[in-house]
Amino acid sequence: MDDTSCVAFLQWALPRLHLSWRGFRRVRRQVCRRIDRRIAALQLHSLASYAAYLEQKQEEWAVLDRLCRITISRFYRDRDVFDYLGKVVLPALVHSSLVGEKIIRVWSAGCASGEEPYTVAILWHYSLRPSLPCPRLEITATDIDPVLIDRAREACYPASSLRDLPPPLTVQAFERKNGLHCLRATVRNYVRFALMDIREQVPEEAVHLLFCRNLAFTYFDAPLRQHICRTFRDKIALGGALIIGKHETIPPEITGFAPWEGRLPIYRKI
């Protein structure tokens, strides 16, 4: 399919999935290739015939929704965010009244292959735990894709996934197996993975730190972004933190958050 036709199709279809065309503008070719393969698998001949198929087969919208998922994940992605998390945010949570129950709970929403929650676990285990009177850390990591969740549980990664991780942490946290870098059990044990669609479900317990980066605030439409952000606000304990993507913003209609540090996408619940 040509780019113009695919753009027109996405601008028609994405709003029906409560997704934002603006978020997909830069990654549209990846989505268009997937749609092309789906059209061929259905033995259809054009985007127009696929649009008609969607109108006839409501269950196909769920398939299209899966084709529109974008996953880009690495350990320590956005170094300044994780540097600040380790030096300021996590120590502040440790010393605050939040941890009177002696547990810090973290939720990584849209965790993909696990690099983000495992990065938090690595920081905690090797950088914070030795020097702070640390309470227990519990990380819940959720994603809608069962393939990614299975990959996260395996916890073995190519070298490219670790390129942003400081070398000392790489040496401490990983061991080599069959050409891959596999996390040690001491790190894996901090994280519990679960299949979850954040549009429909949230973990039961309140959390002190919530990651939702490059998902809801990029790809969801405005009403859904607002709904998700209110859900997050209700789920974060007072004084806890929400971390979003570097190029994302909290919807202006949402109150109850203040920037933790003005240059970074880290917000404290107030």
C-alpha positions in Angstrom: 0.0 0.0 0.0 1.2 3.6 -0.6 1.7 5.9 2.3 -1.1 8.3 1.4 -3.7 5.4 1.4 -2.4 4.1 4.7 -2.5 7.5 6.4 -6.1 7.9 5.2 -7.0 4.5 6.6 -5.4 5.1 9.9 -7.1 8.5 10.3 -10.4 6.7 9.7 -9.7 3.6 11.9 -7.7 4.9 14.9 -10.4 7.0 16.4 -12.7 4.0 16.5 -10.1 2.3 18.7 -9.7 5.4 20.9 -6.2 5.9 19.5 -4.6 9.1 18.4 -3.4 9.6 14.8 -0.9 12.2 16.1 0.8 9.5 18.2 1.2 7.2 15.2 2.4 9.7 12.7 6.1 8.7 13.1 5.6 5.0 13.4 2.9 4.6 10.8 5.0 2.7 8.4 5.5 -0.1 10.9 1.8 -0.3 11.5 1.1 -0.1 7.7 3.4 -3.1 7.0 1.5 -5.2 9.6 -1.9 -4.2 8.1 -0.5 -5.1 4.7 0.4 -8.6 6.0 -3.1 -8.9 7.6 -4.8 -8.0 4.3 -2.8 -10.7 2.5 -3.6 -13.3 5.2 -7.3 -12.6 4.8 -6.9 -12.8 1.0 -8.3 -9.3 0.6 -7.0 -7.0 -2.1 -7.0 -3.5 -0.8 -7.4 -1.2 2.2 -10.9 -0.4 1.0 -11.8 -4.1 1.2 -10.2 -4.4 4.6 -12.2 -1.4 5.8 -15.4 -3.1 4.6 -14.3 -6.3 6.3 -13.9 -4.4 9.6 -17.4 -3.1 9.2 -18.8 -6.6 8.7 -16.6 -8.4 11.3 -16.6 -6.5 14.6 -14.1 -9.0 16.1 -11.5 -7.8 13.6 -11.2 -4.5 15.4 -9.5 -6.4 18.2 -7.0 -7.7 15.7 -6.4 -4.3 14.3 -5.9 -3.0 17.9 -3.1 -5.6 18.3 -1.5 -4.6 15.0 -1.3 -1.0 16.3 0.9 -1.8 19.4 4.3 -0.2 19.3 7.1 -1.6 21.5 10.5 0.1 21.9 12.2 -0.9 25.1 15.8 -1.0 26.5 17.4 -1.1 29.9 18.0 2.3 31.4 16.2 4.0 28.5 16.3 7.8 29.1 19.4 7.8 31.3 18.6 11.1 33.0 15.2 9.8 34.2 16.7 6.7 35.8 19.7 8.7 37.2 17.2 11.0 38.9 15.1 8.1 40.0 18.0 6.4 41.7 19.5 9.5 43.3 16.4 11.4 44.3 13.0 9.8 43.9 13.6 6.3 45.3 15.6 7.6 48.3 12.8 10.2 49.0 10.2 7.4 49.0 12.4 5.3 51.3 12.6 8.2 53.8 9.0 9.4 53.5 6.0 8.3 55.5 4.9 6.3 52.5 6.9 3.3 53.7 5.5 3.0 57.2 4.3 -0.3 56.0 7.9 -1.2 55.0 7.0 -1.9 51.4 7.5 0.3 48.3 5.2 -0.8 45.5 5.9 -0.1 41.9 3.7 -0.6 38.9 5.2 -0.7 35.4 2.2 -0.3 33.0 2.9 -1.4 29.5 6.2 -3.2 30.5 6.8 -4.8 27.1 9.7 -7.3 27.5 10.5 -6.3 31.1 13.4 -4.0 30.6 11.8 -1.1 32.5 10.7 -2.9 35.7 14.0 -4.9 35.8 15.9 -1.6 35.5 14.2 -0.4 38.7 15.0 -3.7 40.4 18.7 -3.4 39.3 18.9 0.1 40.7 17.3 -0.9 43.9 19.3 -4.0 44.5 22.8 -2.8 43.5 22.7 1.0 44.1 20.2 1.7 46.9 19.8 -1.4 49.1 23.5 -1.5 50.2 23.4 2.2 51.4 19.9 2.9 52.6 17.7 1.4 55.3 15.5 0.0 52.5 12.1 -1.5 53.0 10.9 -4.3 50.8 10.4 -3.6 47.1 7.5 -5.1 45.1 7.2 -4.5 41.4 4.1 -5.4 39.4 4.8 -5.3 35.6 1.8 -5.5 33.2 1.4 -5.7 29.5 -1.4 -6.6 27.1 0.8 -8.8 25.0 1.3 -12.4 26.2 4.3 -13.0 24.0 6.1 -10.0 25.6 5.1 -11.1 29.1 6.6 -14.6 28.4 9.8 -13.0 27.1 10.0 -10.8 30.2 9.7 -13.8 32.4 12.6 -15.5 30.6 14.7 -12.4 31.4 17.4 -13.0 28.7 18.3 -10.2 26.4 20.6 -9.4 23.5 23.5 -7.0 24.1 21.6 -4.2 22.2 19.0 -4.1 25.0 21.7 -3.3 27.5 23.5 -0.6 25.6 22.3 2.3 27.9 22.8 0.4 31.2 25.9 1.6 33.1 28.6 -1.1 32.6 29.1 -1.8 36.4 25.4 -2.7 36.7 25.5 -4.9 33.6 28.4 -6.9 35.1 26.6 -7.2 38.5 23.1 -8.0 37.3 23.6 -10.3 34.3 25.3 -13.6 33.4 25.9 -14.9 29.9 23.9 -17.8 28.6 23.9 -19.0 25.0 25.0 -15.6 23.7 22.4 -13.7 25.7 22.5 -11.6 28.9 20.3 -13.3 31.5 19.3 -11.6 34.7 20.3 -13.1 38.0 17.5 -14.5 40.1 18.2 -11.9 42.8 16.9 -9.3 40.4 14.1 -11.3 38.8 12.5 -12.0 42.1 11.6 -8.4 42.7 9.2 -8.4 39.7 5.8 -10.1 39.2 4.4 -10.0 35.7 0.7 -10.1 34.7 -1.4 -9.8 31.6 -3.4 -6.6 31.8 -5.0 -4.0 29.5 -4.7 -0.7 31.4 -7.9 0.5 29.6 -9.8 -2.1 31.6 -7.8 -3.2 34.6 -5.4 -2.0 37.3 -3.5 -3.8 40.1 -5.5 -4.0 43.3 -3.1 -2.3 45.7 -2.0 1.4 45.8 1.5 2.0 44.5 4.2 4.5 45.4 5.8 4.7 41.9 4.0 4.2 38.6 5.6 4.1 35.2 3.6 4.5 32.1 6.0 5.7 29.4 5.3 6.0 25.7 2.0 4.3 25.8 -1.2 6.0 27.1 0.0 9.6 26.7 1.3 9.0 23.2 -1.1 6.6 21.5 -4.5 7.0 23.3 -7.0 9.7 22.2 -7.6 12.6 24.5 -10.7 11.3 26.4 -8.9 8.0 27.1 -5.7 9.7 28.2 -7.8 11.7 30.7 -9.5 8.6 32.0 -6.2 6.7 32.3 -4.6 9.6 34.1 -7.4 9.9 36.6 -7.1 6.1 37.2 -3.4 6.5 37.8 -4.0 9.4 40.2 -6.4 7.3 42.2 -3.9 4.4 42.3 -0.8 6.3 43.4 -0.4 6.9 47.2 -0.1 10.6 48.3 3.4 11.7 47.8 4.1 9.0 45.3 5.4 9.5 41.7 4.2 9.1 38.1 6.8 8.8 35.4 5.8 9.2 31.8 7.7 9.4 28.5 10.2 12.2 27.9 8.0 13.7 25.1 4.7 13.2 26.8 2.6 15.5 29.0 -0.1 15.0 31.6 -3.5 16.1 30.2 -4.0 19.8 31.3 -7.5 18.9 32.6 -6.0 16.6 35.3 -5.1 18.1 38.7 -3.3 16.5 41.6 0.2 16.2 40.1 3.2 18.5 40.4 6.5 18.2 38.6 9.1 16.6 40.7 11.9 18.1 38.7 11.0 20.5 35.9 13.2 19.1 33.2 12.0 15.5 33.6 8.7 13.8 33.1 8.4 12.8 36.8 5.4 14.0 38.7 4.6 13.8 42.4 1.0 13.2 43.6 0.0 16.2 45.8 
